[in-house]
């Protein structure tokens, strides 16, 4: 009963923080990251553990909660993957994306190998990908609400999609390479659109409902959800079947903002003893995890934007470099996946989440952000999930 009460209280806190943040000019994911990074650890340390005598392990133990987590994770990951698949390559986006991915990825690998304790190669690869990732949904919201020119917006969003597709695909293939037999079932499930076509069942809603349902099952049974999700959506794209939301967009927005994302954030944070996590990282390691992802990403963005050239007269290279450094929701989902697979420690999870918060706040601190009032998932691409 106390566990249920805690989760209801956590969801209520996120709802209040989201509403309050909108009034203060913050987009929802920033308010949620602030609450998760600072308030939840204090709540656990001063109240839940000493007064309620509940540990993080006890709070995430119930089977019903793990099922709910699988549902929320699949919902958020499905939206992100559907954005990632919507890639329309053009030369300028590729020019920006190459250094924007390669430089922070190399910096992440170097940090993992030389500054962090010895770990499996896939963990080092994952840290490199975290350094490189860009949040498509939050980037699109920033651009839309500062009235950025349409062509420039399309170029930056397509760059982010290319970077994230590379990150998700590389990790999915790396994870699958550890257990080749585990790839067979996700790959078979990814071919469901072909089966539906053979049965002459071409309804987009049927394809979409099956996509989200199978993604829930893949996550719940610890299969390779990334390989399944990317493969399934690629087949849908090749067959020219659009992905449609199983519920009205307004309901999906609310479900994602007030249930799925708070659930993911809380599920990760309550497992972490923040004090022990901070102590376990030296000052050099903490500084590297907070600064190197941002600095290396800014350098990669700067070089890529210089190579591609200005998108319009008066375009600010510095401004666009900051915008492409946004992390937000994409990084949180990726970090949660790594934590659940035990590829990163709780200390790394917390440090990289704090880095993501700083990177996401930088454009607002630079003074060129106006807050949206809702989390938008527009009917047309690119979709803004948070």
C-alpha positions, 0 to 999 in steps of 0.5 A: 500500500505504501509503495502505491502511495509513493508512486501516486505522490510521485506522479502528482509531484511531476504534474505540479512541476510540469504545470508550474514550469509552463507558467515559468516559461519552461518546456515540460521535459526541463521541469521534469528533469529538474524535479527528478535530479534535485527533488526526488533524491532529497525526498528519498533521503529525508523522508521515504527511506527514514520515515517510510522505511522503503528502499529503492529496490522495494519501490520498484519491486511490484510486478504491476509496476514493472508491467506499467514501466514496460508500457510507458517505456514502449510508448516513449521509445516508440514515439522516438523511433517513429521520429528517427525512421522519418529520415529524408537525407540531404547533403547539408544535413549529412555534412552537419551530422558527421562531425556532430556525431563523430567528435562527441562519440570519440570523446565519449569513448576516450572518457570511458576508456581512460577516465572511468573504471575498466568495463565491457566494450559495449558499456564504453560504446554506450557512453560514446553514444550518450555523448553524441545523442541529440533530442529530436522532440525537444529540438523541434519544440525549441525551433517551432516556438522561436519561430525558426525558418521552415527550411532551417528547422527541417535541416536541423531536425533531419540532422538530429534524426540522422544522428539518433538513427545512428546511435540507436542502430549502433547500440541495437546491433552491438547489443544483439551481437552479444547474443546472436540467438536473441536477434532472431525473435525480434527480427522475426517480429519486425517482419509482421508488416510483411505478414499483414501485407500478405494477408491484405491487411493494410490498415495503418491503425492495425500496424501501429497498434501491433507495433506498440503492443509488440514493443511492450512485449519486447521490453518486458521480456528483455528482448532486443526492443531496438532492433525490433522497433527499427526493423518494424518501422523500416518495413512500414516505411518501405510499404508506405504504411503511415504510423498513426497514434492508437489514441487521439493525440491529446490523450497520447500527449497527456499519457506521455507527459503525466504518466510515461515520462515521470514513470521512467524518470522516477524508476531510474532515480529511486534506484540511486543512492545519490550521495554514494554515487557522487562519492564514487566518482572522483572530481576529474571523472565528474567534471569530464562527464558534465563538461566533455559531452557538451564541449565535444558536441558543441565543437562537432556542431560548430564544425558541421555547421561551418562545413554545410554553410548557413541555412539562411541569411543571418543564421547564427552558427553559435545558436544552432550549435547550442540547439543541436546540443539539446539532450532531453527525452532521447537521452533519458530513454537511452540512459534508462535502457542502459541502467536496466541492462546494467551497462552503466552504474547508478553513478554514471546514470545520475552524472549523465542525466545531470549533464543532459539537464544542463545541455537542455537548459543552455539554449534557454539560458542563452536567451532565445527560447520561448516556452510552449504551453503543451507537449506536442505530437503534431499530426505531420512530421517531425513529431514533438514528443516532449 
